[in-house]
Amino acid sequence: MGVFVFATSLIFMKGILTVNIRIRKLKAEDAEDISKIYNSIIQKPVDADFNSLIKKHAQRKEDACFVAEIHGKVAGFMISYIVTLGFGVEKSAWIATLGVDPKYWGMGIGKSMAEEVFKRYQAQGITDVYTSVQWNSPDILSFFKTLDFHRSNFINLCKTLKKE
């Protein structure tokens, strides 16, 4: 899997600044940077096992997990995985989570990572990519709608277990 680079322009009051954004495969050593980005978005500490989960995703060759870099620093991430057995669903992919450092929002980073995810799964013959979004998150819901996501035939179910 190669490295993908695209340029985007930021317009400031006194001119235009072009920024190169590099999209590359997730590496285990990205876990700490991803944790910081995730923390800046959710505004609370990440779970203790968050970094180890990121590192595990970095080891999985068949999944499409990417980071975006600006000037060599991780500015965004997208974690996805393949599901081979489901309730009446063919082999499919799921976008589990994504995040972009808030100071880089609006630059097309999330969209660029998603497009690389789609290309990767298309090459593997996967035709359906799913995600799950809370209804009270209009920003992320809107983001996925711009990528042509729509309601699926799934109903998310949840059972809350009592803490012991």
DSSP file (Angstrom, degrees, kcal/mol; ACC not computed):
  #  RESIDUE AA STRUCTURE BP1 BP2  ACC     N-H-->O    O-->H-N    N-H-->O    O-->H-N    TCO  KAPPA ALPHA  PHI   PSI    X-CA   Y-CA   Z-CA
    1    1 A M              0   0    0      0, 0.0    24,-0.2     0, 0.0     2,-0.0   0.000 360.0 360.0 360.0 128.0    0.0    0.0    0.0
    2    2 A G        -     0   0    0      1,-0.1     2,-0.4    22,-0.1    23,-0.3  -0.008 360.0 -91.2 -88.1-168.6    1.5    3.3   -1.1
    3    3 A V        -     0   0    0     21,-0.1     2,-0.5     2,-0.0    21,-0.2  -0.885  32.2-152.9-108.1 139.3    1.4    6.8    0.1
    4    4 A F  E     -A   23   0A   0     19,-3.2    19,-4.5    -2,-0.4     2,-0.4  -0.956  11.7-172.6-117.0 128.7   -1.2    9.2   -1.2
    5    5 A V  E     +A   22   0A   0     -2,-0.5     2,-0.3    17,-0.3    17,-0.2  -0.965   8.1 169.0-123.0 135.8   -0.6   12.9   -1.3
    6    6 A F  E     -A   21   0A   0     15,-2.5    15,-3.2    -2,-0.4     2,-0.4  -0.962  25.3-130.3-137.5 159.4   -3.0   15.7   -2.2
    7    7 A A  E     -A   20   0A   0     -2,-0.3     2,-0.3    13,-0.2    13,-0.2  -0.875  20.7-176.6-110.7 142.7   -2.8   19.4   -1.8
    8    8 A T  E     -A   19   0A   0     11,-2.4    11,-3.0    -2,-0.4     2,-0.4  -0.951  18.4-131.4-132.3 155.6   -5.4   21.6   -0.3
    9    9 A S  E     -A   18   0A   0     -2,-0.3     2,-0.5     9,-0.2     9,-0.2  -0.901   8.5-158.7-113.7 136.2   -5.6   25.4    0.0
   10   10 A L  E     -A   17   0A   0      7,-3.1     7,-2.8    -2,-0.4     2,-0.6  -0.946  14.8-145.4-107.3 129.7   -6.3   27.5    3.0
   11   11 A I  E     +A   16   0A   0     -2,-0.5     5,-0.2     5,-0.2     2,-0.2  -0.858  21.3 179.6-100.0 120.3   -7.5   31.0    2.3
   12   12 A F  E >   -A   15   0A   0      3,-2.7     3,-1.3    -2,-0.6    -2,-0.0  -0.615  45.9 -96.4-108.5 172.8   -6.3   33.6    4.9
   13   13 A M  T 3  S+     0   0    0      1,-0.3     3,-0.1    -2,-0.2    -1,-0.0   0.805 122.6  40.8 -60.8 -29.3   -7.0   37.3    4.9
   14   14 A K  T 3  S-     0   0    0      1,-0.2    -1,-0.3     0, 0.0     2,-0.3  -0.200 126.0 -51.9-116.5  42.8   -3.7   38.0    3.3
   15   15 A G  E <   -A   12   0A   0     -3,-1.3    -3,-2.7     2,-0.0     2,-0.4  -0.790  68.3 -56.6 130.0-168.9   -3.4   35.3    0.7
   16   16 A I  E     -A   11   0A   0     -2,-0.3     2,-0.5    -5,-0.2    -5,-0.2  -0.949  33.1-160.5-120.5 134.4   -3.5   31.6    0.0
   17   17 A L  E     -A   10   0A   0     -7,-2.8    -7,-3.1    -2,-0.4     2,-0.5  -0.969  10.9-149.5-114.3 123.6   -1.5   28.9    1.8
   18   18 A T  E     -A    9   0A   0     -2,-0.5     2,-0.5    -9,-0.2    -9,-0.2  -0.815  13.7-167.6 -94.9 131.1   -1.2   25.5    0.1
   19   19 A V  E     -A    8   0A   0    -11,-3.0   -11,-2.4    -2,-0.5     2,-0.5  -0.969  14.4-140.0-120.6 128.1   -0.8   22.6    2.4
   20   20 A N  E     -A    7   0A   0     -2,-0.5    51,-0.5   -13,-0.2     2,-0.5  -0.754  16.6-161.5 -86.1 129.6    0.2   19.1    1.3
   21   21 A I  E     -AB   6  70A   0    -15,-3.2   -15,-2.5    -2,-0.5     2,-0.5  -0.957   3.0-155.1-114.7 125.2   -1.7   16.4    3.1
   22   22 A R  E     -AB   5  69A   0     47,-2.6    47,-3.1    -2,-0.5     2,-0.5  -0.881   2.3-160.6-104.9 123.9   -0.2   12.9    3.0
   23   23 A I  E     +AB   4  68A   0    -19,-4.5   -19,-3.2    -2,-0.5     2,-0.3  -0.915  25.4 159.1-103.8 124.9   -2.5    9.9    3.5
   24   24 A R  E     - B   0  67A   0     43,-2.5    43,-2.7    -2,-0.5   -21,-0.1  -0.924  44.6 -76.9-142.3 166.7   -0.7    6.7    4.5
   25   25 A K  E     - B   0  66A   0    -23,-0.3    41,-0.3    -2,-0.3    33,-0.1  -0.341  57.0 -99.9 -62.9 140.8   -1.4    3.4    6.2
   26   26 A L        -     0   0    0     39,-2.6     2,-0.3    52,-0.2    -1,-0.1  -0.347  38.2-160.0 -59.9 138.9   -1.8    3.4    9.9
   27   27 A K    >   -     0   0    0     -3,-0.1     3,-2.1     1,-0.1     4,-0.2  -0.907  28.1-117.7-120.4 153.0    1.3    2.4   11.9
   28   28 A A  G >  S+     0   0    0     -2,-0.3     3,-1.7     1,-0.3     4,-0.2   0.858 113.3  62.0 -56.4 -36.9    1.4    1.2   15.5
   29   29 A E  G 3  S+     0   0    0      1,-0.3     3,-0.4     2,-0.1     4,-0.4   0.550  89.2  71.4 -71.3  -4.5    3.5    4.2   16.5
   30   30 A D  G <> S+     0   0    0     -3,-2.1     4,-2.6     1,-0.2    -1,-0.3   0.576  71.6  93.9 -80.7  -9.8    0.7    6.5   15.5
   31   31 A A  H <> S+     0   0    0     -3,-1.7     4,-2.4     1,-0.2    -1,-0.2   0.860  81.8  49.0 -56.1 -43.4   -1.4    5.4   18.5
   32   32 A E  H  > S+     0   0    0     -3,-0.4     4,-1.9     2,-0.2    -1,-0.2   0.921 113.1  46.7 -65.6 -43.6   -0.3    8.2   20.8
   33   33 A D  H  > S+     0   0    0     -4,-0.4     4,-2.2     2,-0.2    -2,-0.2   0.906 113.0  49.8 -64.1 -41.2   -1.0   10.9   18.3
   34   34 A I  H  X S+     0   0    0     -4,-2.6     4,-2.9     1,-0.2     5,-0.2   0.898 107.9  54.2 -63.8 -40.5   -4.4    9.4   17.4
   35   35 A S  H  X S+     0   0    0     -4,-2.4     4,-2.4    -5,-0.3    -1,-0.2   0.894 108.2  49.5 -59.9 -41.0   -5.2    9.3   21.1
   36   36 A K  H  X S+     0   0    0     -4,-1.9     4,-2.1     2,-0.2    -2,-0.2   0.908 112.2  47.5 -66.1 -42.3   -4.5   13.0   21.4
   37   37 A I  H  X S+     0   0    0     -4,-2.2     4,-1.3     2,-0.2    -2,-0.2   0.944 112.9  48.3 -63.6 -47.2   -6.7   13.8   18.4
   38   38 A Y  H  X S+     0   0    0     -4,-2.9     4,-2.7     1,-0.2     3,-0.4   0.911 111.2  51.2 -59.2 -43.7   -9.5   11.7   19.7
   39   39 A N  H  X>S+     0   0    0     -4,-2.4     4,-1.9     1,-0.2     5,-0.5   0.881 106.8  53.7 -61.2 -39.8   -9.2   13.3   23.2
   40   40 A S  H  <5S+     0   0    0     -4,-2.1    -1,-0.2     1,-0.2    -2,-0.2   0.771 113.3  44.3 -67.9 -24.4   -9.4   16.8   21.6
   41   41 A I  H  <5S+     0   0    0     -4,-1.3    -2,-0.2    -3,-0.4    -1,-0.2   0.915 120.4  35.7 -84.0 -48.0  -12.6   15.8   19.9
   42   42 A I  H  <5S-     0   0    0     -4,-2.7    -2,-0.2     2,-0.2    -3,-0.2   0.625  95.9-138.8 -85.2 -11.8  -14.4   14.1   22.7
   43   43 A Q  T  <5S+     0   0    0     -4,-1.9    -3,-0.1    -5,-0.3    -4,-0.1   0.815  70.9  81.7  59.6  34.9  -13.1   16.4   25.4
   44   44 A K  S   <S-     0   0    0     -5,-0.5    -2,-0.2    -6,-0.2    -1,-0.2  -0.969  91.5 -76.4-157.1 160.6  -12.4   13.6   27.9
   45   45 A P        -     0   0    0      0, 0.0     2,-0.1     0, 0.0     3,-0.1  -0.267  48.8-119.1 -61.3 144.4   -9.7   11.1   28.5
   46   46 A V        -     0   0    0      1,-0.1     5,-0.0   -11,-0.1   -11,-0.0  -0.440  40.4 -84.2 -78.4 158.3   -9.7    8.1   26.2
   47   47 A D    >   -     0   0    0      1,-0.1     3,-1.7    -2,-0.1     4,-0.4  -0.210  39.0-112.6 -60.2 153.5  -10.1    4.6   27.6
   48   48 A A  T 3  S+     0   0    0      1,-0.3     3,-0.3     2,-0.1     4,-0.3   0.808 116.4  48.4 -59.9 -32.1   -7.0    2.9   29.0
   49   49 A D  T 3> S+     0   0    0      1,-0.2     4,-2.0     2,-0.1    -1,-0.3   0.376  81.6 100.8 -92.1   5.9   -7.0    0.2   26.2
   50   50 A F  H <> S+     0   0    0     -3,-1.7     4,-2.1     1,-0.2    -1,-0.2   0.930  82.1  47.4 -56.8 -50.7   -7.5    2.8   23.3
   51   51 A N  H  > S+     0   0    0     -4,-0.4     4,-2.3    -3,-0.3    -1,-0.2   0.883 110.7  51.4 -62.1 -39.1   -3.8    2.8   22.3
   52   52 A S  H  > S+     0   0    0     -4,-0.3     4,-1.9     1,-0.2    -1,-0.2   0.869 108.7  52.0 -67.8 -33.9   -3.5   -1.0   22.3
   53   53 A L  H  X S+     0   0    0     -4,-2.0     4,-2.1     2,-0.2    -2,-0.2   0.910 109.4  49.5 -65.9 -41.7   -6.6   -1.2   20.1
   54   54 A I  H  X S+     0   0    0     -4,-2.1     4,-1.9     1,-0.2    -2,-0.2   0.924 110.0  51.3 -61.3 -44.3   -5.1    1.2   17.6
   55   55 A K  H  X S+     0   0    0     -4,-2.3     4,-0.9     1,-0.2    -1,-0.2   0.874 108.1  52.2 -62.3 -37.7   -1.9   -0.8   17.6
   56   56 A K  H >X S+     0   0    0     -4,-1.9     4,-0.8     1,-0.2     3,-0.7   0.909 107.9  51.0 -65.2 -41.6   -3.9   -4.0   16.9
   57   57 A H  H >< S+     0   0    0     -4,-2.1     3,-0.7     1,-0.2    -1,-0.2   0.865 104.2  58.7 -63.3 -34.5   -5.6   -2.4   13.9
   58   58 A A  H 3< S+     0   0    0     -4,-1.9    -1,-0.2     1,-0.2    -2,-0.2   0.787 104.1  52.5 -64.7 -26.4   -2.2   -1.3   12.6
   59   59 A Q  H << S+     0   0    0     -4,-0.9     2,-0.7    -3,-0.7    -1,-0.2   0.688  85.5  95.6 -82.6 -19.8   -1.2   -5.0   12.5
   60   60 A R    <<  -     0   0    0     -4,-0.8     3,-0.3    -3,-0.7     5,-0.2  -0.635  54.8-169.4 -80.7 113.8   -4.2   -6.2   10.5
   61   61 A K  S    S+     0   0    0     -2,-0.7    -1,-0.2     1,-0.2    -4,-0.0   0.819  79.1  55.2 -74.0 -33.0   -3.2   -6.3    6.8
   62   62 A E  S    S+     0   0    0      2,-0.1    -1,-0.2    20,-0.0     2,-0.1   0.714  93.5  82.8 -78.7 -19.4   -6.7   -6.8    5.3
   63   63 A D  S    S-     0   0    0     -3,-0.3     2,-0.7    -6,-0.2    18,-0.2  -0.410  78.0-126.6 -83.8 161.3   -8.3   -3.8    6.9
   64   64 A A        +     0   0    0     -2,-0.1     2,-0.4   -39,-0.1    16,-0.3  -0.881  41.1 157.5-110.7  99.3   -8.1   -0.2    5.6
   65   65 A C        +     0   0    0     -2,-0.7   -39,-2.6    14,-0.2     2,-0.3  -0.991  14.5 175.9-125.6 125.9   -6.8    2.1    8.3
   66   66 A F  E     -BC  25  78A   0     12,-2.0    12,-2.5    -2,-0.4     2,-0.3  -0.867  20.6-155.2-130.4 158.2   -5.2    5.4    7.4
   67   67 A V  E     -BC  24  77A   0    -43,-2.7   -43,-2.5    -2,-0.3     2,-0.4  -0.940  15.4-138.5-124.8 155.5   -3.7    8.5    8.9
   68   68 A A  E     -BC  23  76A   0      8,-2.2     7,-3.7    -2,-0.3     8,-1.3  -0.943  19.9-160.8-110.6 135.0   -3.4   11.9    7.4
   69   69 A E  E     -BC  22  74A   0    -47,-3.1   -47,-2.6    -2,-0.4     2,-0.4  -0.927  12.6-170.3-117.9 142.1   -0.2   13.9    7.9
   70   70 A I  E >  S-BC  21  73A   0      3,-2.5     3,-1.8    -2,-0.4   -49,-0.1  -0.994  84.3 -12.8-126.3 123.0    0.6   17.5    7.6
   71   71 A H  T 3  S-     0   0    0    -51,-0.5    -1,-0.1    -2,-0.4     3,-0.1   0.864 130.5 -55.0  52.5  39.9    4.3   18.5    7.8
   72   72 A G  T 3  S+     0   0    0      1,-0.2     2,-0.4   -50,-0.0    -1,-0.3   0.493 115.3 113.8  78.2   3.4    5.0   15.0    9.1
   73   73 A K  E <  S-C   70   0A   0     -3,-1.8    -3,-2.5   -40,-0.0     2,-0.3  -0.903  75.3-109.2-112.2 136.9    2.5   15.2   12.0
   74   74 A V  E     +C   69   0A   0     -2,-0.4    -5,-0.3    -5,-0.2     3,-0.1  -0.456  40.6 168.3 -64.7 123.4   -0.6   13.1   12.3
   75   75 A A  E     +     0   0A   0     -7,-3.7    26,-3.0     1,-0.3     2,-0.3   0.506  61.8   1.2-113.3 -12.2   -3.6   15.4   11.6
   76   76 A G  E     -CD  68 100A   0     -8,-1.3    -8,-2.2    24,-0.3    -1,-0.3  -0.982  56.8-158.3-168.2 165.6   -6.3   12.7   11.2
   77   77 A F  E     -CD  67  99A   0     22,-2.7    22,-2.3    -2,-0.3     2,-0.3  -0.989   4.7-163.2-151.6 154.1   -7.1    9.0   11.3
   78   78 A M  E     -CD  66  98A   0    -12,-2.5   -12,-2.0    -2,-0.3     2,-0.5  -0.960   8.5-164.9-142.4 124.9   -9.7    6.5   10.0
   79   79 A I  E     + D   0  97A   0     18,-2.9    17,-2.0    -2,-0.3    18,-1.5  -0.941  19.5 159.0-112.0 123.8  -10.1    3.0   11.4
   80   80 A S  E     - D   0  95A   0     -2,-0.5     2,-0.3   -16,-0.3    15,-0.2  -0.929  14.0-170.0-139.0 164.7  -12.1    0.5    9.4
   81   81 A Y  E     - D   0  94A   0     13,-2.2    13,-2.8    -2,-0.3     2,-0.4  -0.974  24.3-107.3-152.9 162.8  -12.3   -3.3    9.3
   82   82 A I  E     - D   0  93A   0     -2,-0.3     2,-0.5    11,-0.2    11,-0.3  -0.763  20.9-159.9 -96.7 139.1  -13.8   -6.2    7.3
   83   83 A V  E     + D   0  92A   0      9,-3.1     9,-2.5    -2,-0.4     3,-0.1  -0.984  11.0 177.8-116.4 123.1  -16.7   -8.2    8.6
   84   84 A T        +     0   0    0     -2,-0.5     2,-0.5     7,-0.2    -1,-0.1   0.717  69.0  45.8 -98.9 -23.6  -17.1  -11.6    6.9
   85   85 A L        +     0   0    0      7,-0.1     2,-0.3     5,-0.1    -1,-0.2  -0.980  68.8 145.4-122.8 128.6  -20.0  -13.0    8.8
   86   86 A G        -     0   0    0      3,-0.5     2,-1.8    -2,-0.5     3,-0.1  -0.913  60.7 -74.5-148.8 174.7  -23.2  -11.0    9.5
   87   87 A F  S    S-     0   0    0     -2,-0.3     3,-0.1     1,-0.2    -2,-0.0  -0.570 112.3 -33.2 -77.8  85.3  -26.9  -11.4    9.8
   88   88 A G  S    S+     0   0    0     -2,-1.8     2,-0.4     1,-0.3    -1,-0.2   0.651 111.0 123.4  79.1  16.6  -27.7  -11.8    6.2
   89   89 A V        -     0   0    0     -3,-0.1    -3,-0.5     1,-0.0    -1,-0.3  -0.914  57.1-130.1-115.0 136.5  -25.0   -9.5    4.9
   90   90 A E        -     0   0    0     -2,-0.4    -7,-0.1     1,-0.2    -5,-0.1  -0.146  60.2 -54.1 -66.6 173.6  -22.2  -10.4    2.5
   91   91 A K  S    S+     0   0    0     -7,-0.1    36,-0.5    -9,-0.1    37,-0.4  -0.320  80.2 163.7 -50.2 127.1  -18.6   -9.7    3.3
   92   92 A S  E     -D   83   0A   0     -9,-2.5    -9,-3.1    -3,-0.1     2,-0.3  -0.828  33.2-119.0-142.6 176.0  -18.6   -6.0    4.1
   93   93 A A  E     -De  82 129A   0     35,-2.2    37,-3.0    -2,-0.3     2,-0.4  -0.906  16.5-155.9-123.2 153.8  -16.5   -3.2    5.7
   94   94 A W  E     -De  81 130A   0    -13,-2.8   -13,-2.2    -2,-0.3     2,-0.8  -0.995  14.7-140.6-129.1 132.8  -17.2   -1.0    8.7
   95   95 A I  E     -De  80 131A   0     35,-2.9    37,-0.5    -2,-0.4   -15,-0.3  -0.853  23.5-177.1 -87.9 112.6  -15.8    2.4    9.5
   96   96 A A  E     -     0   0A   0    -17,-2.0     2,-0.3    -2,-0.8   -16,-0.2   0.905  57.0 -22.4 -81.2 -43.5  -15.4    2.1   13.2
   97   97 A T  E     -D   79   0A   0    -18,-1.5   -18,-2.9    34,-0.0     2,-0.3  -0.989  53.6-175.9-162.2 160.5  -14.1    5.6   14.0
   98   98 A L  E     -D   78   0A   0     -2,-0.3     2,-0.3   -20,-0.2   -20,-0.2  -0.975   4.3-179.2-154.8 162.0  -12.4    8.6   12.6
   99   99 A G  E     -D   77   0A   0    -22,-2.3   -22,-2.7    -2,-0.3     2,-0.4  -0.953  12.0-160.9-164.5 147.4  -11.1   11.9   13.8
  100  100 A V  E     -D   76   0A   0     -2,-0.3   -24,-0.3   -24,-0.3     5,-0.1  -0.999  40.9-101.3-130.4 134.1   -9.4   15.0   12.5
  101  101 A D    >   -     0   0    0    -26,-3.0     3,-3.0    -2,-0.4     4,-0.3  -0.327  36.7-125.2 -51.2 125.6   -7.5   17.4   14.6
  102  102 A P  G >  S+     0   0    0      0, 0.0     3,-1.3     0, 0.0    -1,-0.2   0.768 107.5  64.1 -52.3 -29.3  -10.0   20.3   15.1
  103  103 A K  G 3  S+     0   0    0      1,-0.3    -2,-0.1   -28,-0.0   -28,-0.0   0.652 105.9  46.3 -71.2 -10.2   -7.5   22.9   13.8
  104  104 A Y  G X  S+     0   0    0     -3,-3.0     3,-1.1   -29,-0.2     5,-0.4   0.266  81.5 131.2-111.4   9.6   -7.6   21.1   10.4
  105  105 A W  T <   +     0   0    0     -3,-1.3    -4,-0.0    -4,-0.3     0, 0.0  -0.295  65.7  31.2 -60.9 146.6  -11.3   20.7   10.1
  106  106 A G  T 3  S+     0   0    0      1,-0.0    -1,-0.2     0, 0.0    -3,-0.0   0.528  87.6 104.0  85.7   6.6  -12.8   21.7    6.7
  107  107 A M  S <  S-     0   0    0     -3,-1.1    -2,-0.1   -99,-0.1   -98,-0.0   0.417  95.1-107.6 -99.7   0.2   -9.7   20.8    4.7
  108  108 A G  S  > S+     0   0    0     -4,-0.1     4,-2.3  -100,-0.1     5,-0.2   0.628  78.5 131.6  85.4  13.0  -11.1   17.6    3.2
  109  109 A I  H  > S+     0   0    0     -5,-0.4     4,-2.3     2,-0.2     5,-0.2   0.943  72.4  46.6 -65.9 -48.3   -8.9   15.3    5.3
  110  110 A G  H  > S+     0   0    0      1,-0.2     4,-2.4     2,-0.2    -1,-0.2   0.917 113.5  49.4 -60.2 -44.1  -11.8   13.0    6.4
  111  111 A K  H  > S+     0   0    0      1,-0.2     4,-2.5     2,-0.2    -1,-0.2   0.909 110.0  51.0 -62.2 -42.8  -13.1   12.8    2.9
  112  112 A S  H  X S+     0   0    0     -4,-2.3     4,-1.6     2,-0.2    -1,-0.2   0.896 111.3  47.3 -64.4 -40.2   -9.7   12.0    1.5
  113  113 A M  H  X S+     0   0    0     -4,-2.3     4,-2.1     2,-0.2    -1,-0.2   0.917 111.6  51.5 -66.0 -41.5   -9.1    9.2    4.0
  114  114 A A  H  X S+     0   0    0     -4,-2.4     4,-2.8     1,-0.2    -2,-0.2   0.905 106.6  53.8 -61.4 -41.9  -12.6    7.8    3.3
  115  115 A E  H  X S+     0   0    0     -4,-2.5     4,-2.3     1,-0.2    -1,-0.2   0.874 108.6  49.2 -62.2 -36.4  -11.9    7.8   -0.5
  116  116 A E  H  X S+     0   0    0     -4,-1.6     4,-2.3     2,-0.2    -1,-0.2   0.884 109.9  51.6 -68.5 -38.0   -8.8    5.7    0.2
  117  117 A V  H  X S+     0   0    0     -4,-2.1     4,-2.3     2,-0.2     5,-0.2   0.940 110.5  48.7 -60.2 -47.6  -10.8    3.3    2.4
  118  118 A F  H  X S+     0   0    0     -4,-2.8     4,-2.7     1,-0.2    -2,-0.2   0.917 111.1  49.4 -61.1 -44.6  -13.3    2.9   -0.4
  119  119 A K  H  X S+     0   0    0     -4,-2.3     4,-2.1     1,-0.2    -1,-0.2   0.912 110.5  51.2 -60.1 -43.1  -10.6    2.3   -3.1
  120  120 A R  H  X S+     0   0    0     -4,-2.3     4,-0.7     1,-0.2    -1,-0.2   0.923 114.2  42.1 -62.5 -45.6   -9.0   -0.3   -0.9
  121  121 A Y  H ><>S+     0   0    0     -4,-2.3     5,-2.5     1,-0.2     3,-0.6   0.869 110.3  56.2 -73.6 -35.6  -12.2   -2.2   -0.3
  122  122 A Q  H ><5S+     0   0    0     -4,-2.7     3,-1.9     1,-0.2    -1,-0.2   0.916 104.2  54.8 -58.5 -41.9  -13.4   -2.0   -3.9
  123  123 A A  H 3<5S+     0   0    0     -4,-2.1    -1,-0.2     1,-0.3    -2,-0.2   0.743 106.7  52.1 -63.7 -23.2  -10.1   -3.6   -4.9
  124  124 A Q  T <<5S-     0   0    0     -4,-0.7    -1,-0.3    -3,-0.6    -2,-0.2   0.352 122.2-107.1 -93.8   4.6  -11.0   -6.5   -2.5
  125  125 A G  T < 5S+     0   0    0     -3,-1.9     2,-0.4     1,-0.3    -3,-0.2   0.589  71.1 144.7  82.7  10.5  -14.4   -6.9   -4.1
  126  126 A I      < +     0   0    0     -5,-2.5    -1,-0.3     1,-0.1    -2,-0.1  -0.700  23.1 178.3 -84.5 130.5  -16.3   -5.4   -1.2
  127  127 A T        +     0   0    0    -36,-0.5     2,-0.5    -2,-0.4    -1,-0.1   0.616  59.0  60.4-108.2 -15.9  -19.3   -3.4   -2.3
  128  128 A D        -     0   0    0    -37,-0.4   -35,-2.2    -7,-0.1     2,-0.4  -0.960  53.1-176.7-122.3 129.0  -20.9   -2.3    1.0
  129  129 A V  E     -e   93   0A   0     -2,-0.5     2,-0.3   -37,-0.2   -35,-0.2  -0.989  14.3-172.3-120.4 128.4  -19.2   -0.1    3.6
  130  130 A Y  E     +e   94   0A   0    -37,-3.0   -35,-2.9    -2,-0.4     2,-0.3  -0.720  10.8 175.6-115.3 163.3  -21.2    0.6    6.8
  131  131 A T  E     -e   95   0A   0     -2,-0.3     2,-0.4   -37,-0.2   -35,-0.1  -0.947  23.9-128.9-154.0 170.5  -20.8    2.8    9.9
  132  132 A S        -     0   0    0    -37,-0.5     2,-0.4    -2,-0.3    -2,-0.0  -0.995  24.9-178.5-128.8 130.2  -22.9    3.7   12.9
  133  133 A V        -     0   0    0     -2,-0.4     2,-0.2     8,-0.0    -2,-0.0  -0.982  28.1-119.1-132.3 137.6  -23.6    7.2   13.9
  134  134 A Q    >   -     0   0    0     -2,-0.4     3,-1.5     1,-0.1     7,-0.2  -0.536  22.6-129.8 -73.3 141.9  -25.5    8.6   16.9
  135  135 A W  T 3  S+     0   0    0      1,-0.3    -1,-0.1    -2,-0.2     6,-0.1   0.776 106.1  61.2 -63.2 -26.5  -28.6   10.7   15.9
  136  136 A N  T 3  S+     0   0    0      1,-0.2    -1,-0.3     2,-0.1     3,-0.1   0.126  86.4  81.3 -90.5  23.6  -27.5   13.5   18.2
  137  137 A S    <>  +     0   0    0     -3,-1.5     4,-2.4     1,-0.1     3,-0.3  -0.620  50.3 164.8-121.8  70.6  -24.2   14.0   16.2
  138  138 A P  H  > S+     0   0    0      0, 0.0     4,-2.4     0, 0.0     5,-0.2   0.789  71.2  59.1 -62.9 -27.4  -25.4   16.0   13.3
  139  139 A D  H  > S+     0   0    0      2,-0.2     4,-1.9     1,-0.2     5,-0.1   0.942 112.1  37.3 -67.0 -46.3  -21.8   17.0   12.3
  140  140 A I  H  > S+     0   0    0     -3,-0.3     4,-2.2     2,-0.2     5,-0.2   0.864 116.3  53.8 -74.3 -35.0  -20.6   13.4   11.8
  141  141 A L  H  X S+     0   0    0     -4,-2.4     4,-1.9     2,-0.2    -2,-0.2   0.923 110.1  47.8 -61.8 -44.2  -24.0   12.4   10.3
  142  142 A S  H  X S+     0   0    0     -4,-2.4     4,-1.9    -5,-0.2    -2,-0.2   0.895 108.2  55.7 -63.1 -41.3  -23.7   15.2    7.8
  143  143 A F  H  X S+     0   0    0     -4,-1.9     4,-0.7     1,-0.2    -2,-0.2   0.941 109.4  45.3 -56.8 -49.2  -20.1   14.2    7.0
  144  144 A F  H ><>S+     0   0    0     -4,-2.2     5,-2.3     1,-0.2     3,-0.6   0.843 108.3  57.1 -67.5 -32.6  -21.2   10.7    6.1
  145  145 A K  H ><5S+     0   0    0     -4,-1.9     3,-1.8     1,-0.2    -1,-0.2   0.875 101.2  56.9 -64.3 -35.7  -24.1   12.0    4.0
  146  146 A T  H 3<5S+     0   0    0     -4,-1.9    -1,-0.2     1,-0.3    -2,-0.2   0.726 103.7  54.8 -67.1 -18.9  -21.6   14.0    1.9
  147  147 A L  T <<5S-     0   0    0     -4,-0.7    -1,-0.3    -3,-0.6    -2,-0.2   0.244 126.1-104.4 -94.0  11.4  -19.9   10.6    1.2
  148  148 A D  T < 5 +     0   0    0     -3,-1.8    -3,-0.2     1,-0.2     2,-0.2   0.717  68.1 152.9  71.1  25.5  -23.2    9.2   -0.1
  149  149 A F      < +     0   0    0     -5,-2.3     2,-0.3    -8,-0.1    -1,-0.2  -0.568  17.9 177.4 -75.9 150.8  -24.0    7.1    3.0
  150  150 A H        -     0   0    0     -2,-0.2     2,-0.0     0, 0.0    -5,-0.0  -0.883  40.3 -62.4-144.0 173.3  -27.6    6.5    3.6
  151  151 A R        -     0   0    0     -2,-0.3     2,-0.1     1,-0.1     0, 0.0  -0.368  54.3-151.5 -60.6 137.6  -29.8    4.6    6.1
  152  152 A S        -     0   0    0      2,-0.2    -1,-0.1    -2,-0.0   -22,-0.0  -0.409  29.4-100.7-100.1-177.3  -29.1    0.9    5.9
  153  153 A N  S    S+     0   0    0     -2,-0.1     2,-0.2     2,-0.0    -2,-0.1   0.381  89.8 105.4 -84.5   4.5  -31.5   -2.0    6.6
  154  154 A F        -     0   0    0      2,-0.0     2,-0.5     0, 0.0    -2,-0.2  -0.556  55.3-157.5 -85.9 149.6  -29.8   -2.5   10.0
  155  155 A I        -     0   0    0     -2,-0.2     2,-0.4     2,-0.0    -2,-0.0  -0.998  22.7-131.1-118.7 122.9  -31.3   -1.5   13.4
  156  156 A N        -     0   0    0     -2,-0.5     2,-0.3     2,-0.0   -24,-0.0  -0.595  25.6-165.7 -74.5 130.3  -28.7   -1.0   16.0
  157  157 A L        -     0   0    0     -2,-0.4     2,-0.4     2,-0.0    -2,-0.0  -0.880   5.0-170.9-115.7 149.7  -29.6   -2.8   19.2
  158  158 A C        -     0   0    0     -2,-0.3     2,-0.5     2,-0.0    -2,-0.0  -1.000  12.6-167.6-143.0 138.4  -28.0   -2.3   22.6
  159  159 A K        -     0   0    0     -2,-0.4     2,-0.6     2,-0.0    -2,-0.0  -0.997  18.8-144.4-122.4 125.0  -28.2   -4.1   25.9
  160  160 A T        -     0   0    0     -2,-0.5     2,-0.3     0, 0.0    -2,-0.0  -0.792  14.7-149.5 -91.4 123.2  -26.8   -2.3   28.9
  161  161 A L        -     0   0    0     -2,-0.6     2,-0.2     1,-0.1    -2,-0.0  -0.690  19.4-111.6 -92.9 144.5  -25.1   -4.7   31.4
  162  162 A K        -     0   0    0     -2,-0.3     2,-0.2     1,-0.1    -1,-0.1  -0.495  31.0-115.9 -74.2 140.7  -25.0   -3.9   35.1
  163  163 A K              0   0    0     -2,-0.2    -1,-0.1     1,-0.1     0, 0.0  -0.552 360.0 360.0 -74.2 139.3  -21.6   -3.1   36.6
  164  164 A E              0   0    0     -2,-0.2    -1,-0.1     0, 0.0    -2,-0.0   0.433 360.0 360.0 -99.8 360.0  -20.5   -5.7   39.1
